[in-house]
Structure formats: structure tokens, C-alpha cells
Amino acid sequence: MSQNVDFGQIKLLGFCGLVVGGAIAVGVPWVVLDHAGAAGLGGFAATLLSLIGIVGGVSVATVAVFFSMVVPKRVQQ
């Protein structure tokens, strides 16, 4: 059974996940800090939202890379 499963890396999934995760990790704090004054956010709220964006982006990138390594590329019956 194990000879019929190919666990080759799916590089496109990992690359797209890294790009999206990086965009989230950079874009969310950028938008929050750019519009914090107009929205009336204090320093604590802006920092908290920025950290949530950074942690969320890193999490997306990590999960995408993990699944690009463990999802089977090919399963033959």
C-alpha cells in the first residue's frame, strides 16, 4: 500500500502560502497603523491588531508549507 503513495512536495501550494502569509503579515499592520489616527485607535489597540495580523500571516505561511510537504502528490490504486 505504501508503494502506491508519492509524498513529493507540492511546491506551488507552499509558495502561494508563503506569498499570501507574507502579504497578510505585512499588509495588516500597514493598514492598521496607516488608519489608526482616523479610526481613533489608541496605541494598545493598534499594537494588538498589528500583532494579530503578523501572527495570522505567519500562521498561514506555516500551515501552507506544512501541508505542501505532507499532502500526497500522487496516489495510485
Sequence and secondary structure as in RCSB ss.txt:
>XXXX:A:sequence
MSQNVDFGQIKLLGFCGLVVGGAIAVGVPWVVLDHAGAAGLGGFAATLLSLIGIVGGVSVATVAVFFSMVVPKRV
QQ
>XXXX:A:secstr
 GGGEE    HHHHHHHHHHHHHHHHHHHHHHHHHHHHHT  HHHHHHHHHHHHHHHHHHHHHHHHHHHHS SEE
  
